[in-house]
């Protein structure tokens, strides 16, 4: 006799929980796939790239600029082989014109390691009656030109220094040590050619100075100005003592090196007056130029 199997056992329960849901999902996906129209996804067509190797020379290439600034003088200056004029006029140190000369012959006559031919002005297209019809050039000594450019650069730096303004603040009741330190600073600034603005006022929390101390402070500042060569008050003072007062001072640049050199040369030498110096120079000139007697002059052959 067959035994009937129980429908509600543990195996049936586990099957319904874990297996049956996935079978339903798979059946639904199959039915949806059969009902949907068939579509075919094609890969994107790449555009044809022309061969540009033949035109590579025509493509503009970006050149990275240098970090340093270009020398503007070198761009403007036209020298030696860059002068395209066949004949030129040459100007001398006295600004007198000579020529015309063949440019090639002028270049051959120069020592290009020491000299250079520089174009001063190009040939005019429509020269006037008093104007040369040729380009004007000048022979430049390279060492002298470098020294001149160096001197101009130093003058520019010196001018930039003189445009600087320093400011010193002084208390009316300033201590003597602080005053000496400030006066040394003032003398240094004036010697270097700076403009100095002195601000004198009462410092907060300090004692009240007397009128004599205020006058002595102003006089100390002006004494430093008088002692420093080339220094002056370039603008009238503002304010009054014991309140807020300003002094506007300026120095002459280049005095520091001159004073140091003069002190070094004068150290250890006795002072001489103007008369003594004239006598010394006369003796030196007489020693360097030997005397010639009248007989020797007559005996000397004429050159």
Secondary structure, 3 states (H helix, E strand, C coil): CCCCCCCCCHHHHHHHHHCHHHHHHHHHHHHHHHHCCCCCCCCCCCCCCCCCHHHHHHCCCCCCCCCCCCCHHHHHCCEHHHCCCCEEEEECCCCCEEEEEEHHHHHHCCCCCCEEEEEEECCCCCCCCCCCCCEEEEEEEHHHHHHHHHHHHHHHHHHHHHCCEEEEEEECCCCHHHHHHHHHHHHHHHHCCCEEEEEEECCCCCCCCCHHHHHHHHHHHHHHHHHCCCCEEEEEEEECCCCCEEEEEECCCCHHHHHHHHHHHHCCCCCCCHHHHHHHHHHHHHHHCCCCCHHHHHHCCCC
